[in-house]
Amino acid sequence: MYKVEVFVTYKESILDPQGEAIKGSVHRMGYNDVQEIRQGKYFEMKIEKKEQNIEEIVEKICDKILANPVMESYRYNISEVE
Amino acid sequence: MYKVEVFVTYKESILDPQGEAIKGSVHRMGYNDVQEIRQGKYFEMKIEKKEQNIEEIVEKICDKILANPVMESYRYNISEVE
């Protein structure tokens, strides 16, 4: 079995209003040294190991479903689990 | 400067309907070997390095703002960047 972790974040040039709002809350808690917060999405997938071309499959799933390639970028890592 | 990555996921016992819906889409794409998808949140924070007790601060921010400790668990990693 493969365990795949996918991290989807807005591209640097895209504003992240939710991250800005969270930063405001963090500052109101008194942590003014937090300079930036950006929110993204995180996915954990379990995929049966018979798939040969696991990276190709993961990239297709990311491009078509998990991320919006216009505004978001993603990275992933694949590990083998029991 | 510290760069902090936070991963927030539902606890195992909590249903993740969004992850289930995504799994449905992935199966309709033909990738039936994907057995499980769970969605979580991902945050990147930049924190000024003068903070001494960085782990304590990160945990407070996670417990109070980024995660709901009743339903979610989180993990984080801290690295030093320029």
Backbone of each chain as nested JSON, in Angstrom:
{
  "chains": [
    {"id": "A", "residues": [
      {"number": 1, "name": "MET", "atoms": {"N": [0.85, -1.198, 0.0], "CA": [0.0, 0.0, 0.0], "C": [0.886, 1.249, 0.0]}},
      {"number": 2, "name": "TYR", "atoms": {"N": [0.523, 2.198, -0.842], "CA": [1.21, 3.482, -0.819], "C": [0.422, 4.459, 0.037]}},
      {"number": 3, "name": "LYS", "atoms": {"N": [1.136, 5.219, 0.829], "CA": [0.529, 6.362, 1.489], "C": [1.056, 7.615, 0.786]}},
      {"number": 4, "name": "VAL", "atoms": {"N": [0.139, 8.438, 0.329], "CA": [0.525, 9.641, -0.41], "C": [0.034, 10.857, 0.357]}},
      {"number": 5, "name": "GLU", "atoms": {"N": [0.935, 11.77, 0.619], "CA": [0.567, 13.044, 1.233], "C": [0.664, 14.132, 0.178]}},
      {"number": 6, "name": "VAL", "atoms": {"N": [-0.377, 14.929, 0.061], "CA": [-0.388, 16.017, -0.92], "C": [-0.596, 17.341, -0.185]}},
      {"number": 7, "name": "PHE", "atoms": {"N": [0.205, 18.329, -0.527], "CA": [0.11, 19.665, 0.061], "C": [-0.237, 20.634, -1.05]}},
      {"number": 8, "name": "VAL", "atoms": {"N": [-1.352, 21.305, -0.917], "CA": [-1.791, 22.258, -1.939], "C": [-1.76, 23.65, -1.332]}},
      {"number": 9, "name": "THR", "atoms": {"N": [-1.069, 24.553, -1.994], "CA": [-1.005, 25.939, -1.486], "C": [-1.28, 26.906, -2.632]}},
      {"number": 10, "name": "TYR", "atoms": {"N": [-1.783, 28.076, -2.27], "CA": [-1.908, 29.128, -3.268], "C": [-0.524, 29.49, -3.783]}},
      {"number": 11, "name": "LYS", "atoms": {"N": [-0.45, 29.852, -5.064], "CA": [0.803, 30.379, -5.588], "C": [1.149, 31.677, -4.87]}},
      {"number": 12, "name": "GLU", "atoms": {"N": [2.43, 31.979, -4.845], "CA": [2.903, 33.153, -4.095], "C": [2.176, 34.429, -4.508]}},
      {"number": 13, "name": "SER", "atoms": {"N": [1.848, 34.541, -5.788], "CA": [1.257, 35.781, -6.296], "C": [-0.22, 35.917, -5.95]}},
      {"number": 14, "name": "ILE", "atoms": {"N": [-0.823, 34.863, -5.391], "CA": [-2.26, 34.877, -5.111], "C": [-2.489, 35.285, -3.649]}},
      {"number": 15, "name": "LEU", "atoms": {"N": [-3.365, 36.246, -3.458], "CA": [-3.708, 36.648, -2.094], "C": [-4.391, 35.513, -1.346]}},
      {"number": 16, "name": "ASP", "atoms": {"N": [-4.146, 35.434, -0.062], "CA": [-4.755, 34.395, 0.772], "C": [-5.506, 35.083, 1.914]}},
      {"number": 17, "name": "PRO", "atoms": {"N": [-6.746, 35.507, 1.661], "CA": [-7.468, 36.278, 2.686], "C": [-7.72, 35.483, 3.967]}},
      {"number": 18, "name": "GLN", "atoms": {"N": [-7.907, 34.17, 3.831], "CA": [-8.157, 33.369, 5.036], "C": [-6.895, 33.34, 5.918]}},
      {"number": 19, "name": "GLY", "atoms": {"N": [-5.757, 33.187, 5.267], "CA": [-4.507, 33.242, 6.029], "C": [-4.322, 34.591, 6.713]}},
      {"number": 20, "name": "GLU", "atoms": {"N": [-4.671, 35.661, 6.0], "CA": [-4.575, 37.005, 6.596], "C": [-5.48, 37.125, 7.821]}},
      {"number": 21, "name": "ALA", "atoms": {"N": [-6.697, 36.582, 7.707], "CA": [-7.635, 36.652, 8.828], "C": [-7.102, 35.882, 10.036]}},
      {"number": 22, "name": "ILE", "atoms": {"N": [-6.515, 34.732, 9.759], "CA": [-5.956, 33.926, 10.853], "C": [-4.793, 34.678, 11.495]}},
      {"number": 23, "name": "LYS", "atoms": {"N": [-4.004, 35.327, 10.657], "CA": [-2.889, 36.101, 11.214], "C": [-3.415, 37.192, 12.149]}},
      {"number": 24, "name": "GLY", "atoms": {"N": [-4.516, 37.825, 11.752], "CA": [-5.116, 38.833, 12.627], "C": [-5.488, 38.245, 13.99]}},
      {"number": 25, "name": "SER", "atoms": {"N": [-6.093, 37.053, 13.973], "CA": [-6.466, 36.408, 15.238], "C": [-5.241, 36.1, 16.081]}},
      {"number": 26, "name": "VAL", "atoms": {"N": [-4.198, 35.632, 15.415], "CA": [-2.975, 35.276, 16.133], "C": [-2.357, 36.526, 16.767]}},
      {"number": 27, "name": "HIS", "atoms": {"N": [-2.388, 37.628, 16.037], "CA": [-1.857, 38.874, 16.606], "C": [-2.689, 39.326, 17.795]}},
      {"number": 28, "name": "ARG", "atoms": {"N": [-4.01, 39.171, 17.698], "CA": [-4.859, 39.553, 18.835], "C": [-4.604, 38.668, 20.049]}},
      {"number": 29, "name": "MET", "atoms": {"N": [-4.096, 37.455, 19.824], "CA": [-3.685, 36.608, 20.955], "C": [-2.384, 37.116, 21.57]}},
      {"number": 30, "name": "GLY", "atoms": {"N": [-1.726, 38.025, 20.902], "CA": [-0.491, 38.59, 21.448], "C": [0.774, 38.097, 20.774]}},
      {"number": 31, "name": "TYR", "atoms": {"N": [0.641, 37.258, 19.752], "CA": [1.835, 36.726, 19.099], "C": [2.157, 37.574, 17.867]}},
      {"number": 32, "name": "ASN", "atoms": {"N": [2.72, 38.729, 18.116], "CA": [2.958, 39.668, 17.028], "C": [4.185, 39.32, 16.198]}},
      {"number": 33, "name": "ASP", "atoms": {"N": [4.942, 38.333, 16.634], "CA": [6.109, 37.926, 15.859], "C": [5.756, 36.992, 14.715]}},
      {"number": 34, "name": "VAL", "atoms": {"N": [4.493, 36.613, 14.647], "CA": [4.06, 35.81, 13.494], "C": [3.878, 36.756, 12.317]}},
      {"number": 35, "name": "GLN", "atoms": {"N": [4.734, 36.597, 11.314], "CA": [4.754, 37.575, 10.226], "C": [3.878, 37.181, 9.06]}},
      {"number": 36, "name": "GLU", "atoms": {"N": [3.657, 35.915, 8.894], "CA": [2.874, 35.484, 7.746], "C": [2.224, 34.15, 8.064]}},
      {"number": 37, "name": "ILE", "atoms": {"N": [0.969, 34.006, 7.655], "CA": [0.311, 32.697, 7.714], "C": [-0.387, 32.493, 6.376]}},
      {"number": 38, "name": "ARG", "atoms": {"N": [-0.129, 31.366, 5.786], "CA": [-0.847, 31.008, 4.565], "C": [-1.521, 29.663, 4.781]}},
      {"number": 39, "name": "GLN", "atoms": {"N": [-2.772, 29.594, 4.346], "CA": [-3.519, 28.355, 4.532], "C": [-3.534, 27.572, 3.238]}},
      {"number": 40, "name": "GLY", "atoms": {"N": [-3.404, 26.267, 3.369], "CA": [-3.503, 25.4, 2.207], "C": [-4.336, 24.186, 2.545]}},
      {"number": 41, "name": "LYS", "atoms": {"N": [-4.283, 23.222, 1.662], "CA": [-5.013, 21.987, 1.891], "C": [-4.02, 20.837, 1.981]}},
      {"number": 42, "name": "TYR", "atoms": {"N": [-4.439, 19.844, 2.697], "CA": [-3.589, 18.679, 2.922], "C": [-4.443, 17.441, 2.682]}},
      {"number": 43, "name": "PHE", "atoms": {"N": [-3.932, 16.495, 1.943], "CA": [-4.674, 15.266, 1.664], "C": [-3.796, 14.062, 1.977]}},
      {"number": 44, "name": "GLU", "atoms": {"N": [-4.413, 13.061, 2.548], "CA": [-3.752, 11.763, 2.71], "C": [-4.509, 10.742, 1.879]}},
      {"number": 45, "name": "MET", "atoms": {"N": [-3.803, 10.058, 1.03], "CA": [-4.449, 9.027, 0.212], "C": [-3.789, 7.69, 0.474]}},
      {"number": 46, "name": "LYS", "atoms": {"N": [-4.58, 6.638, 0.407], "CA": [-4.022, 5.284, 0.423], "C": [-4.36, 4.624, -0.899]}},
      {"number": 47, "name": "ILE", "atoms": {"N": [-3.33, 4.151, -1.562], "CA": [-3.491, 3.602, -2.901], "C": [-2.887, 2.199, -2.939]}},
      {"number": 48, "name": "GLU", "atoms": {"N": [-3.62, 1.275, -3.53], "CA": [-3.124, -0.108, -3.597], "C": [-1.838, -0.179, -4.384]}},
      {"number": 49, "name": "LYS", "atoms": {"N": [-0.991, -1.096, -3.948], "CA": [0.371, -1.07, -4.464], "C": [0.494, -1.66, -5.856]}},
      {"number": 50, "name": "LYS", "atoms": {"N": [-0.553, -2.258, -6.383], "CA": [-0.401, -2.837, -7.716], "C": [-0.21, -1.777, -8.796]}},
      {"number": 51, "name": "GLU", "atoms": {"N": [-0.538, -0.521, -8.481], "CA": [-0.302, 0.546, -9.457], "C": [1.193, 0.683, -9.73]}},
      {"number": 52, "name": "GLN", "atoms": {"N": [1.559, 0.631, -10.98], "CA": [2.976, 0.742, -11.333], "C": [3.429, 2.195, -11.364]}},
      {"number": 53, "name": "ASN", "atoms": {"N": [2.672, 3.006, -12.069], "CA": [3.077, 4.374, -12.339], "C": [2.444, 5.324, -11.325]}},
      {"number": 54, "name": "ILE", "atoms": {"N": [2.795, 5.099, -10.077], "CA": [2.104, 5.782, -8.983], "C": [2.269, 7.303, -9.072]}},
      {"number": 55, "name": "GLU", "atoms": {"N": [3.445, 7.766, -9.472], "CA": [3.64, 9.216, -9.533], "C": [2.76, 9.859, -10.592]}},
      {"number": 56, "name": "GLU", "atoms": {"N": [2.652, 9.186, -11.718], "CA": [1.81, 9.721, -12.791], "C": [0.356, 9.811, -12.334]}},
      {"number": 57, "name": "ILE", "atoms": {"N": [-0.103, 8.777, -11.647], "CA": [-1.48, 8.767, -11.16], "C": [-1.702, 9.885, -10.143]}},
      {"number": 58, "name": "VAL", "atoms": {"N": [-0.769, 10.037, -9.22], "CA": [-0.911, 11.078, -8.201], "C": [-0.966, 12.46, -8.86]}},
      {"number": 59, "name": "GLU", "atoms": {"N": [-0.118, 12.679, -9.851], "CA": [-0.123, 13.991, -10.513], "C": [-1.415, 14.236, -11.271]}},
      {"number": 60, "name": "LYS", "atoms": {"N": [-1.964, 13.212, -11.892], "CA": [-3.257, 13.392, -12.575], "C": [-4.356, 13.731, -11.585]}},
      {"number": 61, "name": "ILE", "atoms": {"N": [-4.375, 13.025, -10.456], "CA": [-5.406, 13.293, -9.441], "C": [-5.244, 14.713, -8.902]}},
      {"number": 62, "name": "CYS", "atoms": {"N": [-4.017, 15.121, -8.682], "CA": [-3.779, 16.488, -8.184], "C": [-4.232, 17.527, -9.204]}},
      {"number": 63, "name": "ASP", "atoms": {"N": [-3.827, 17.36, -10.448], "CA": [-4.136, 18.356, -11.472], "C": [-5.63, 18.47, -11.725]}},
      {"number": 64, "name": "LYS", "atoms": {"N": [-6.334, 17.349, -11.631], "CA": [-7.737, 17.366, -12.026], "C": [-8.693, 17.565, -10.871]}},
      {"number": 65, "name": "ILE", "atoms": {"N": [-8.303, 17.165, -9.671], "CA": [-9.267, 17.179, -8.563], "C": [-8.769, 17.949, -7.347]}},
      {"number": 66, "name": "LEU", "atoms": {"N": [-7.565, 17.684, -6.909], "CA": [-7.162, 18.231, -5.609], "C": [-6.723, 19.688, -5.681]}},
      {"number": 67, "name": "ALA", "atoms": {"N": [-6.157, 20.089, -6.807], "CA": [-5.639, 21.457, -6.906], "C": [-6.197, 22.135, -8.153]}},
      {"number": 68, "name": "ASN", "atoms": {"N": [-6.248, 23.427, -8.108], "CA": [-6.593, 24.237, -9.271], "C": [-5.278, 24.798, -9.812]}},
      {"number": 69, "name": "PRO", "atoms": {"N": [-4.786, 24.242, -10.897], "CA": [-3.424, 24.603, -11.336], "C": [-3.258, 26.075, -11.694]}},
      {"number": 70, "name": "VAL", "atoms": {"N": [-4.351, 26.783, -11.923], "CA": [-4.236, 28.203, -12.244], "C": [-3.772, 28.997, -11.019]}},
      {"number": 71, "name": "MET", "atoms": {"N": [-4.347, 28.664, -9.882], "CA": [-4.08, 29.459, -8.68], "C": [-3.234, 28.729, -7.646]}},
      {"number": 72, "name": "GLU", "atoms": {"N": [-3.157, 27.442, -7.754], "CA": [-2.534, 26.664, -6.677], "C": [-1.365, 25.832, -7.214]}},
      {"number": 73, "name": "SER", "atoms": {"N": [-0.428, 25.592, -6.349], "CA": [0.612, 24.628, -6.677], "C": [0.548, 23.518, -5.633]}},
      {"number": 74, "name": "TYR", "atoms": {"N": [1.154, 22.424, -5.957], "CA": [1.11, 21.311, -5.007], "C": [2.438, 20.588, -4.996]}},
      {"number": 75, "name": "ARG", "atoms": {"N": [2.664, 19.885, -3.915], "CA": [3.767, 18.94, -3.882], "C": [3.273, 17.708, -3.135]}},
      {"number": 76, "name": "TYR", "atoms": {"N": [3.98, 16.634, -3.266], "CA": [3.496, 15.397, -2.653], "C": [4.673, 14.548, -2.251]}},
      {"number": 77, "name": "ASN", "atoms": {"N": [4.43, 13.655, -1.33], "CA": [5.405, 12.595, -1.123], "C": [4.715, 11.26, -0.946]}},
      {"number": 78, "name": "ILE", "atoms": {"N": [5.41, 10.248, -1.391], "CA": [4.848, 8.899, -1.462], "C": [5.69, 8.0, -0.576]}},
      {"number": 79, "name": "SER", "atoms": {"N": [5.031, 7.254, 0.296], "CA": [5.764, 6.287, 1.101], "C": [5.038, 4.955, 1.041]}},
      {"number": 80, "name": "GLU", "atoms": {"N": [5.763, 3.906, 1.359], "CA": [5.129, 2.592, 1.356], "C": [4.77, 2.221, 2.775]}},
      {"number": 81, "name": "VAL", "atoms": {"N": [3.549, 1.759, 2.957], "CA": [3.108, 1.345, 4.287], "C": [2.52, -0.054, 4.176]}},
      {"number": 82, "name": "GLU", "atoms": {"N": [2.287, -0.671, 5.3], "CA": [1.698, -2.031, 5.326], "C": [0.264, -2.002, 4.842]}}
    ]},
    {"id": "B", "residues": [
      {"number": 1, "name": "MET", "atoms": {"N": [14.593, 33.586, 11.185], "CA": [13.159, 33.361, 10.928], "C": [12.865, 31.857, 11.002]}},
      {"number": 2, "name": "TYR", "atoms": {"N": [11.776, 31.547, 11.681], "CA": [11.325, 30.16, 11.667], "C": [10.241, 29.977, 10.615]}},
      {"number": 3, "name": "LYS", "atoms": {"N": [10.321, 28.875, 9.928], "CA": [9.205, 28.466, 9.072], "C": [8.542, 27.281, 9.753]}},
      {"number": 4, "name": "VAL", "atoms": {"N": [7.246, 27.403, 9.97], "CA": [6.507, 26.353, 10.675], "C": [5.446, 25.804, 9.726]}},
      {"number": 5, "name": "GLU", "atoms": {"N": [5.437, 24.498, 9.569], "CA": [4.387, 23.843, 8.792], "C": [3.486, 23.096, 9.77]}},
      {"number": 6, "name": "VAL", "atoms": {"N": [2.192, 23.299, 9.631], "CA": [1.22, 22.637, 10.511], "C": [0.261, 21.822, 9.645]}},
      {"number": 7, "name": "PHE", "atoms": {"N": [0.033, 20.586, 10.049], "CA": [-0.888, 19.696, 9.352], "C": [-2.014, 19.356, 10.31]}},
      {"number": 8, "name": "VAL", "atoms": {"N": [-3.221, 19.683, 9.922], "CA": [-4.381, 19.415, 10.777], "C": [-5.246, 18.38, 10.08]}},
      {"number": 9, "name": "THR", "atoms": {"N": [-5.558, 17.298, 10.775], "CA": [-6.41, 16.253, 10.191], "C": [-7.501, 15.873, 11.177]}},
      {"number": 10, "name": "TYR", "atoms": {"N": [-8.623, 15.395, 10.637], "CA": [-9.642, 14.827, 11.506], "C": [-9.067, 13.621, 12.241]}},
      {"number": 11, "name": "LYS", "atoms": {"N": [-9.507, 13.43, 13.475], "CA": [-9.137, 12.203, 14.172], "C": [-9.716, 11.003, 13.436]}},
      {"number": 12, "name": "GLU", "atoms": {"N": [-9.069, 9.854, 13.613], "CA": [-9.46, 8.646, 12.881], "C": [-10.939, 8.324, 13.059]}},
      {"number": 13, "name": "SER", "atoms": {"N": [-11.465, 8.59, 14.228], "CA": [-12.839, 8.198, 14.532], "C": [-13.869, 9.137, 13.916]}},
      {"number": 14, "name": "ILE", "atoms": {"N": [-13.42, 10.235, 13.338], "CA": [-14.342, 11.236, 12.804], "C": [-14.53, 11.005, 11.303]}},
      {"number": 15, "name": "LEU", "atoms": {"N": [-15.776, 10.958, 10.868], "CA": [-16.057, 10.813, 9.438], "C": [-15.559, 12.028, 8.677]}},
      {"number": 16, "name": "ASP", "atoms": {"N": [-15.11, 11.804, 7.461], "CA": [-14.618, 12.901, 6.622], "C": [-15.411, 12.876, 5.312]}},
      {"number": 17, "name": "PRO", "atoms": {"N": [-16.596, 13.477, 5.297], "CA": [-17.448, 13.389, 4.102], "C": [-16.817, 14.03, 2.866]}},
      {"number": 18, "name": "GLN", "atoms": {"N": [-16.023, 15.076, 3.06], "CA": [-15.392, 15.717, 1.902], "C": [-14.369, 14.772, 1.264]}},
      {"number": 19, "name": "GLY", "atoms": {"N": [-13.592, 14.115, 2.123], "CA": [-12.653, 13.116, 1.61], "C": [-13.367, 12.001, 0.87]}},
      {"number": 20, "name": "GLU", "atoms": {"N": [-14.516, 11.563, 1.402], "CA": [-15.298, 10.518, 0.733], "C": [-15.782, 10.984, -0.638]}},
      {"number": 21, "name": "ALA", "atoms": {"N": [-16.225, 12.24, -0.711], "CA": [-16.707, 12.781, -1.985], "C": [-15.574, 12.838, -3.001]}},
      {"number": 22, "name": "ILE", "atoms": {"N": [-14.401, 13.258, -2.549], "CA": [-13.25, 13.315, -3.45], "C": [-12.886, 11.918, -3.928]}},
      {"number": 23, "name": "LYS", "atoms": {"N": [-12.978, 10.957, -3.015], "CA": [-12.681, 9.578, -3.417], "C": [-13.647, 9.125, -4.514]}},
      {"number": 24, "name": "GLY", "atoms": {"N": [-14.911, 9.519, -4.378], "CA": [-15.883, 9.196, -5.422], "C": [-15.474, 9.765, -6.768]}},
      {"number": 25, "name": "SER", "atoms": {"N": [-15.017, 11.007, -6.776], "CA": [-14.578, 11.621, -8.031], "C": [-13.38, 10.897, -8.615]}},
      {"number": 26, "name": "VAL", "atoms": {"N": [-12.456, 10.54, -7.739], "CA": [-11.255, 9.842, -8.2], "C": [-11.627, 8.488, -8.804]}},
      {"number": 27, "name": "HIS", "atoms": {"N": [-12.571, 7.808, -8.176], "CA": [-12.999, 6.515, -8.73], "C": [-13.663, 6.709, -10.087]}},
      {"number": 28, "name": "ARG", "atoms": {"N": [-14.45, 7.789, -10.22], "CA": [-15.087, 8.032, -11.517], "C": [-14.061, 8.364, -12.603]}},
      {"number": 29, "name": "MET", "atoms": {"N": [-12.901, 8.855, -12.19], "CA": [-11.813, 9.06, -13.154], "C": [-11.181, 7.732, -13.556]}},
      {"number": 30, "name": "GLY", "atoms": {"N": [-11.523, 6.672, -12.855], "CA": [-10.995, 5.353, -13.208], "C": [-9.918, 4.839, -12.274]}},
      {"number": 31, "name": "TYR", "atoms": {"N": [-9.595, 5.603, -11.246], "CA": [-8.532, 5.167, -10.327], "C": [-9.153, 4.451, -9.131]}},
      {"number": 32, "name": "ASN", "atoms": {"N": [-9.559, 3.205, -9.384], "CA": [-10.277, 2.47, -8.35], "C": [-9.355, 1.915, -7.281]}},
      {"number": 33, "name": "ASP", "atoms": {"N": [-8.069, 1.997, -7.495], "CA": [-7.133, 1.501, -6.492], "C": [-6.907, 2.498, -5.362]}},
      {"number": 34, "name": "VAL", "atoms": {"N": [-7.487, 3.673, -5.475], "CA": [-7.407, 4.627, -4.372], "C": [-8.419, 4.193, -3.317]}},
      {"number": 35, "name": "GLN", "atoms": {"N": [-7.907, 3.768, -2.182], "CA": [-8.792, 3.165, -1.189], "C": [-9.314, 4.161, -0.171]}},
      {"number": 36, "name": "GLU", "atoms": {"N": [-8.581, 5.2, 0.059], "CA": [-9.005, 6.14, 1.086], "C": [-8.427, 7.507, 0.757]}},
      {"number": 37, "name": "ILE", "atoms": {"N": [-9.236, 8.547, 0.945], "CA": [-8.727, 9.915, 0.872], "C": [-9.279, 10.655, 2.075]}},
      {"number": 38, "name": "ARG", "atoms": {"N": [-8.412, 11.311, 2.785], "CA": [-8.85, 12.161, 3.896], "C": [-8.302, 13.564, 3.66]}},
      {"number": 39, "name": "GLN", "atoms": {"N": [-9.176, 14.537, 3.859], "CA": [-8.749, 15.926, 3.641], "C": [-8.423, 16.579, 4.976]}},
      {"number": 40, "name": "GLY", "atoms": {"N": [-7.391, 17.356, 4.971], "CA": [-7.043, 18.126, 6.16], "C": [-6.662, 19.539, 5.772]}},
      {"number": 41, "name": "LYS", "atoms": {"N": [-6.104, 20.245, 6.717], "CA": [-5.665, 21.603, 6.455], "C": [-4.159, 21.677, 6.624]}},
      {"number": 42, "name": "TYR", "atoms": {"N": [-3.588, 22.625, 5.926], "CA": [-2.145, 22.796, 5.945], "C": [-1.873, 24.288, 6.119]}},
      {"number": 43, "name": "PHE", "atoms": {"N": [-0.988, 24.623, 7.021], "CA": [-0.655, 26.021, 7.254], "C": [0.853, 26.204, 7.2]}},
      {"number": 44, "name": "GLU", "atoms": {"N": [1.26, 27.311, 6.613], "CA": [2.671, 27.714, 6.673], "C": [2.735, 29.029, 7.422]}},
      {"number": 45, "name": "MET", "atoms": {"N": [3.563, 29.074, 8.443], "CA": [3.722, 30.309, 9.209], "C": [5.17, 30.734, 9.182]}},
      {"number": 46, "name": "LYS", "atoms": {"N": [5.377, 32.04, 9.18], "CA": [6.728, 32.568, 9.362], "C": [6.746, 33.368, 10.653]}},
      {"number": 47, "name": "ILE", "atoms": {"N": [7.661, 33.011, 11.523], "CA": [7.702, 33.599, 12.856], "C": [9.108, 34.131, 13.105]}},
      {"number": 48, "name": "GLU", "atoms": {"N": [9.174, 35.339, 13.623], "CA": [10.49, 35.938, 13.88], "C": [11.273, 35.123, 14.889]}},
      {"number": 49, "name": "LYS", "atoms": {"N": [12.574, 35.117, 14.699], "CA": [13.382, 34.171, 15.444], "C": [13.64, 34.59, 16.88]}},
      {"number": 50, "name": "LYS", "atoms": {"N": [13.273, 35.786, 17.25], "CA": [13.555, 36.183, 18.634], "C": [12.717, 35.403, 19.656]}},
      {"number": 51, "name": "GLU", "atoms": {"N": [11.66, 34.737, 19.159], "CA": [10.868, 33.924, 20.079], "C": [11.723, 32.775, 20.615]}},
      {"number": 52, "name": "GLN", "atoms": {"N": [11.776, 32.644, 21.909], "CA": [12.575, 31.575, 22.493], "C": [11.812, 30.258, 22.524]}},
      {"number": 53, "name": "ASN", "atoms": {"N": [10.618, 30.326, 23.0], "CA": [9.844, 29.106, 23.246], "C": [8.918, 28.844, 22.06]}},
      {"number": 54, "name": "ILE", "atoms": {"N": [9.547, 28.63, 20.903], "CA": [8.786, 28.561, 19.661], "C": [7.784, 27.408, 19.659]}},
      {"number": 55, "name": "GLU", "atoms": {"N": [8.17, 26.269, 20.24], "CA": [7.253, 25.126, 20.204], "C": [6.001, 25.392, 21.036]}},
      {"number": 56, "name": "GLU", "atoms": {"N": [6.216, 26.026, 22.18], "CA": [5.067, 26.344, 23.03], "C": [4.104, 27.288, 22.309]}},
      {"number": 57, "name": "ILE", "atoms": {"N": [4.667, 28.291, 21.631], "CA": [3.83, 29.243, 20.898], "C": [3.066, 28.549, 19.772]}},
      {"number": 58, "name": "VAL", "atoms": {"N": [3.753, 27.696, 19.033], "CA": [3.088, 26.994, 17.932], "C": [1.943, 26.142, 18.469]}},
      {"number": 59, "name": "GLU", "atoms": {"N": [2.179, 25.465, 19.586], "CA": [1.119, 24.6, 20.12], "C": [-0.076, 25.411, 20.602]}},
      {"number": 60, "name": "LYS", "atoms": {"N": [0.193, 26.566, 21.184], "CA": [-0.932, 27.411, 21.608], "C": [-1.737, 27.891, 20.405]}},
      {"number": 61, "name": "ILE", "atoms": {"N": [-1.038, 28.321, 19.364], "CA": [-1.744, 28.792, 18.162], "C": [-2.562, 27.65, 17.558]}},
      {"number": 62, "name": "CYS", "atoms": {"N": [-1.984, 26.455, 17.53], "CA": [-2.715, 25.304, 16.977], "C": [-3.944, 24.984, 17.813]}},
      {"number": 63, "name": "ASP", "atoms": {"N": [-3.772, 24.916, 19.125], "CA": [-4.877, 24.524, 20.003], "C": [-6.015, 25.538, 19.974]}},
      {"number": 64, "name": "LYS", "atoms": {"N": [-5.657, 26.806, 19.85], "CA": [-6.693, 27.826, 19.972], "C": [-7.265, 28.281, 18.636]}},
      {"number": 65, "name": "ILE", "atoms": {"N": [-6.502, 28.201, 17.573], "CA": [-6.968, 28.789, 16.313], "C": [-6.972, 27.796, 15.153]}},
      {"number": 66, "name": "LEU", "atoms": {"N": [-5.884, 27.093, 14.961], "CA": [-5.781, 26.323, 13.714], "C": [-6.538, 25.004, 13.761]}},
      {"number": 67, "name": "ALA", "atoms": {"N": [-6.653, 24.404, 14.94], "CA": [-7.301, 23.1, 15.037], "C": [-8.382, 23.129, 16.103]}},
      {"number": 68, "name": "ASN", "atoms": {"N": [-9.349, 22.272, 15.937], "CA": [-10.368, 22.047, 16.958], "C": [-9.982, 20.76, 17.678]}},
      {"number": 69, "name": "PRO", "atoms": {"N": [-9.445, 20.863, 18.882], "CA": [-8.864, 19.668, 19.527], "C": [-9.876, 18.561, 19.806]}},
      {"number": 70, "name": "VAL", "atoms": {"N": [-11.164, 18.876, 19.759], "CA": [-12.167, 17.829, 19.987], "C": [-12.211, 16.863, 18.806]}},
      {"number": 71, "name": "MET", "atoms": {"N": [-12.135, 17.418, 17.607], "CA": [-12.32, 16.586, 16.413], "C": [-11.046, 16.403, 15.598]}},
      {"number": 72, "name": "GLU", "atoms": {"N": [-10.082, 17.248, 15.841], "CA": [-8.92, 17.254, 14.961], "C": [-7.639, 17.025, 15.76]}},
      {"number": 73, "name": "SER", "atoms": {"N": [-6.678, 16.467, 15.088], "CA": [-5.339, 16.409, 15.675], "C": [-4.395, 17.133, 14.728]}},
      {"number": 74, "name": "TYR", "atoms": {"N": [-3.245, 17.494, 15.227], "CA": [-2.314, 18.213, 14.373], "C": [-0.898, 17.749, 14.66]}},
      {"number": 75, "name": "ARG", "atoms": {"N": [-0.05, 18.0, 13.712], "CA": [1.378, 17.857, 13.945], "C": [2.057, 19.007, 13.209]}},
      {"number": 76, "name": "TYR", "atoms": {"N": [3.301, 19.245, 13.559], "CA": [3.962, 20.397, 12.96], "C": [5.445, 20.118, 12.847]}},
      {"number": 77, "name": "ASN", "atoms": {"N": [6.092, 20.841, 11.967], "CA": [7.543, 20.853, 12.018], "C": [8.066, 22.267, 11.819]}},
      {"number": 78, "name": "ILE", "atoms": {"N": [9.182, 22.502, 12.47], "CA": [9.757, 23.84, 12.54], "C": [11.133, 23.79, 11.887]}},
      {"number": 79, "name": "SER", "atoms": {"N": [11.373, 24.697, 10.974], "CA": [12.72, 24.779, 10.398], "C": [13.174, 26.233, 10.433]}},
      {"number": 80, "name": "GLU", "atoms": {"N": [14.463, 26.425, 10.34], "CA": [14.988, 27.789, 10.322], "C": [15.258, 28.196, 8.888]}},
      {"number": 81, "name": "VAL", "atoms": {"N": [14.801, 29.368, 8.517], "CA": [15.047, 29.874, 7.164], "C": [15.636, 31.276, 7.264]}},
      {"number": 82, "name": "GLU", "atoms": {"N": [16.115, 31.737, 6.164], "CA": [16.69, 33.11, 6.116], "C": [15.605, 34.14, 6.349]}}
    ]}
  ]
}
